[in-house]
Amino acid sequence: MREIQLRDAKATLSAVVDDALRGEPSIITRHGEPEAVVLSFAEWKRLSTVPSFGALLAVSGLRDEDVPERDGAPLRDLEF
């Protein structure tokens, strides 16, 4: 992923977008610090639809009996 300064990104926005469409996202920096990322809409959509861990567990097919019982032993004492 290439880094490009904000002022250069403004001047070449069309090229930055074209690069993103080709699968080459750009990090936009301001005063040397990363501020934003330009990526294609398709890539953003793919990344934003990643299911949550809870949703993955819900469709995993695990049943209560598949998960081992918790150990009922008291927690150990720690001395600081």
C-alpha positions as CSV (number, residue, x, y, z in Angstrom):
1,M,0.0,0.0,0.0
2,R,1.5,3.3,-1.0
3,E,1.5,6.4,1.0
4,I,0.7,9.8,-0.6
5,Q,0.6,13.2,1.0
6,L,-2.7,14.9,1.1
7,R,-1.7,17.8,-1.2
8,D,-0.5,15.3,-3.8
9,A,-3.7,13.2,-3.4
10,K,-5.8,16.3,-4.1
11,A,-3.8,17.1,-7.2
12,T,-4.0,13.5,-8.5
13,L,-7.3,12.3,-7.1
14,S,-8.4,10.6,-10.3
15,A,-5.2,8.6,-10.4
16,V,-5.6,7.7,-6.7
17,V,-9.1,6.4,-7.3
18,D,-8.0,4.5,-10.5
19,D,-5.3,2.8,-8.4
20,A,-7.9,1.8,-5.8
21,L,-10.1,0.3,-8.5
22,R,-7.1,-1.8,-9.6
23,G,-6.7,-3.1,-6.1
24,E,-4.0,-0.7,-5.0
25,P,-5.3,1.3,-2.0
26,S,-3.4,4.4,-0.8
27,I,-2.7,5.8,2.6
28,I,-3.3,9.5,2.7
29,T,-0.9,11.3,5.1
30,R,-1.0,14.8,6.6
31,H,2.2,16.2,8.2
32,G,3.7,12.6,7.9
33,E,0.9,11.0,9.8
34,P,-1.6,8.5,8.3
35,E,-5.0,10.1,8.1
36,A,-7.2,8.1,5.7
37,V,-7.2,5.2,3.2
38,V,-8.6,5.3,-0.3
39,L,-9.8,1.9,-1.4
40,S,-12.4,0.7,-3.9
41,F,-16.0,0.5,-2.9
42,A,-16.0,-3.2,-3.6
43,E,-13.1,-3.7,-1.2
44,W,-14.8,-1.5,1.4
45,K,-18.0,-3.4,1.1
46,R,-16.2,-6.8,1.4
47,L,-14.4,-5.6,4.5
48,S,-17.5,-4.0,6.1
49,T,-19.6,-7.2,5.8
50,V,-17.3,-9.4,7.9
51,P,-19.6,-11.2,10.4
52,S,-19.2,-10.7,14.1
53,F,-17.7,-13.5,16.3
54,G,-21.2,-13.9,17.8
55,A,-22.8,-14.4,14.4
56,L,-20.2,-17.0,13.5
57,L,-20.8,-18.9,16.7
58,A,-24.6,-18.8,16.1
59,V,-24.2,-20.5,12.7
60,S,-21.4,-22.9,13.8
61,G,-23.8,-25.7,14.8
62,L,-22.3,-26.0,18.2
63,R,-24.7,-27.3,20.9
64,D,-24.4,-26.7,24.7
65,E,-23.1,-30.3,25.1
66,D,-20.3,-29.6,22.7
67,V,-18.8,-27.0,25.1
68,P,-17.0,-28.5,28.2
69,E,-18.2,-27.6,31.7
70,R,-16.4,-24.8,33.4
71,D,-14.1,-25.8,36.3
72,G,-15.9,-24.7,39.5
73,A,-12.6,-24.5,41.5
74,P,-12.0,-21.1,43.1
75,L,-9.6,-18.7,41.5
76,R,-6.1,-18.8,42.9
77,D,-5.0,-16.1,45.3
78,L,-2.4,-13.7,44.0
79,E,-0.1,-11.7,46.3
80,F,1.2,-8.4,45.1
